Amino acid sequence: MGKTVPCSVCGATATVHLTQIVQGQITKVHLCEGCAEKGGAGDPAVFQLAGVLSQTEVPPTLACSACGMNDADFRKKGRLGCPSCWTALLPALEPLLGKIQCGVHHLGRSPSGVTYSPEQAKMRLDAARREMDEAVQSEDYESAARLRDLIRNLEGQIV
């Protein structure tokens, strides 16, 4: 069971937890049932805003010519329809990818025997060097050795 959180107003055990994000600033308020009722949090109209916001549709601006998926469909489903969607919906995907990973280009593992273009090799080389530095800092010498070998391989491809 989780740890109990005190009410932000009276110090009793909080059962209502509200989070507000305004211009990137996160504010959390924890209320007991009594303080929540006094503040109107028990009023169903307070919580109808979330339903209204989820019904607001943003018109699609991009569409995949191969499968017909558009950026509005992607926002609803959280999945792409086909490999062509990556190219067609890239402007909508880039901000999201920038938030959840180091960049918008794939830098992960590839099947053995794959050669990279010079640009891809340079990006992967930079990422591998950062990963190796992190592995050395955390004293994960096995990973550091594997990354060292990968770096040598990539350096051989950038000629």
C-alpha positions as CSV (number, residue, x, y, z in Angstrom):
1,M,0.0,0.0,0.0
2,G,1.2,3.5,-0.8
3,K,2.3,6.0,1.8
4,T,-0.2,8.4,3.1
5,V,0.0,12.1,2.2
6,P,-1.2,14.9,4.5
7,C,-3.9,17.3,3.4
8,S,-2.4,20.6,2.1
9,V,-4.9,22.6,4.2
10,C,-5.5,20.8,7.5
11,G,-2.9,18.0,7.7
12,A,-5.4,15.1,7.8
13,T,-4.9,12.1,5.5
14,A,-5.4,13.3,1.9
15,T,-7.7,11.2,-0.3
16,V,-8.1,13.7,-3.2
17,H,-5.0,14.5,-5.2
18,L,-5.0,17.3,-7.8
19,T,-2.2,18.2,-10.2
20,Q,-2.2,21.4,-12.3
21,I,0.2,22.2,-15.0
22,V,0.4,25.8,-16.1
23,Q,3.2,26.9,-18.5
24,G,5.3,23.9,-17.6
25,Q,5.0,24.5,-13.8
26,I,3.5,21.5,-11.9
27,T,1.5,22.2,-8.8
28,K,0.2,19.4,-6.7
29,V,-2.5,19.8,-4.0
30,H,-3.6,17.0,-1.6
31,L,-6.9,17.4,0.2
32,C,-8.8,15.4,2.8
33,E,-12.5,14.7,2.0
34,G,-13.7,17.6,4.2
35,C,-11.4,20.2,2.6
36,A,-12.2,18.9,-0.9
37,E,-15.9,19.3,-0.2
38,K,-15.3,22.8,1.1
39,G,-13.3,23.7,-2.1
40,G,-15.9,22.3,-4.4
41,A,-13.9,19.2,-5.5
42,G,-16.9,17.1,-4.7
43,D,-19.0,18.9,-7.3
44,P,-19.3,16.8,-10.5
45,A,-19.2,19.9,-12.6
46,V,-15.6,20.4,-11.6
47,F,-14.6,17.2,-13.2
48,Q,-16.6,17.6,-16.4
49,L,-13.8,19.8,-17.8
50,A,-11.7,16.7,-18.5
51,G,-14.5,15.2,-20.5
52,V,-15.0,18.3,-22.6
53,L,-11.3,18.6,-23.3
54,S,-11.1,14.9,-24.4
55,Q,-14.0,15.5,-26.9
56,T,-12.2,18.5,-28.5
57,E,-11.0,17.3,-31.9
58,V,-8.0,18.8,-33.6
59,P,-8.5,18.7,-37.3
60,P,-5.9,16.5,-39.1
61,T,-3.2,18.4,-41.1
62,L,-1.1,15.5,-42.3
63,A,-2.0,12.1,-43.8
64,C,-0.2,9.0,-45.0
65,S,-0.8,8.3,-48.7
66,A,-0.2,4.5,-48.1
67,C,-2.7,3.7,-45.4
68,G,-4.7,6.9,-44.9
69,M,-3.8,7.5,-41.3
70,N,-3.6,11.1,-40.3
71,D,-2.0,13.0,-37.4
72,A,-5.3,13.2,-35.5
73,D,-5.7,9.4,-35.7
74,F,-2.2,9.0,-34.4
75,R,-2.9,11.3,-31.4
76,K,-6.0,9.2,-30.6
77,K,-4.4,5.7,-31.1
78,G,-0.8,6.4,-30.2
79,R,0.3,4.1,-33.0
80,L,1.2,4.4,-36.6
81,G,-0.7,2.6,-39.4
82,C,2.3,1.5,-41.6
83,P,6.0,2.1,-42.2
84,S,5.1,5.0,-44.6
85,C,3.5,6.9,-41.7
86,W,7.0,7.7,-40.4
87,T,7.7,9.8,-43.4
88,A,4.2,11.3,-43.9
89,L,3.6,12.2,-40.2
90,L,7.2,13.1,-39.3
91,P,6.4,16.8,-38.6
92,A,3.8,15.6,-36.0
93,L,6.1,13.0,-34.6
94,E,9.3,15.0,-34.2
95,P,8.2,17.0,-31.1
96,L,7.1,13.8,-29.4
97,L,10.2,11.9,-30.3
98,G,12.3,14.8,-29.0
99,K,10.6,14.5,-25.6
100,I,10.9,10.7,-25.2
101,Q,14.4,10.0,-26.6
102,C,17.6,11.8,-27.3
103,G,16.6,12.9,-30.7
104,V,14.4,12.3,-33.7
105,H,16.7,9.8,-35.4
106,H,16.9,6.1,-34.5
107,L,20.2,5.4,-32.8
108,G,19.5,2.0,-31.4
109,R,20.8,-1.4,-32.3
110,S,20.8,-2.7,-35.8
111,P,21.2,-6.2,-37.2
112,S,24.8,-7.4,-37.5
113,G,26.3,-6.7,-40.9
114,V,24.4,-3.5,-41.4
115,T,26.5,-0.6,-42.7
116,Y,25.4,2.9,-41.9
117,S,25.5,6.0,-44.2
118,P,28.2,8.4,-43.1
119,E,25.7,10.6,-41.4
120,Q,24.1,7.7,-39.6
121,A,27.5,6.4,-38.6
122,K,28.5,9.8,-37.2
123,M,25.3,10.0,-35.2
124,R,25.6,6.5,-33.9
125,L,29.3,7.1,-33.1
126,D,28.4,10.1,-31.0
127,A,25.7,8.2,-29.2
128,A,28.0,5.2,-28.6
129,R,30.7,7.5,-27.1
130,R,28.2,9.0,-24.7
131,E,26.9,5.5,-23.8
132,M,30.5,4.3,-23.2
133,D,31.3,7.3,-21.0
134,E,28.2,6.5,-18.9
135,A,29.1,2.9,-18.7
136,V,32.6,3.7,-17.5
137,Q,31.2,6.2,-14.9
138,S,28.8,3.5,-13.6
139,E,31.7,0.9,-13.7
140,D,29.9,-1.3,-16.2
141,Y,33.0,-2.4,-17.9
142,E,31.4,-5.2,-20.0
143,S,29.1,-2.7,-21.7
144,A,32.0,-0.2,-22.0
145,A,34.1,-2.9,-23.8
146,R,31.2,-3.7,-26.1
147,L,30.7,-0.1,-26.9
148,R,34.5,0.4,-27.5
149,D,34.3,-2.3,-30.1
150,L,31.3,-0.7,-31.7
151,I,33.0,2.7,-31.8
152,R,36.1,1.1,-33.6
153,N,33.7,-0.5,-36.1
154,L,31.9,2.8,-36.7
155,E,35.1,4.8,-37.0
156,G,36.1,2.3,-39.7
157,Q,32.9,3.1,-41.6
158,I,33.5,6.9,-41.5
159,V,36.4,7.1,-43.9
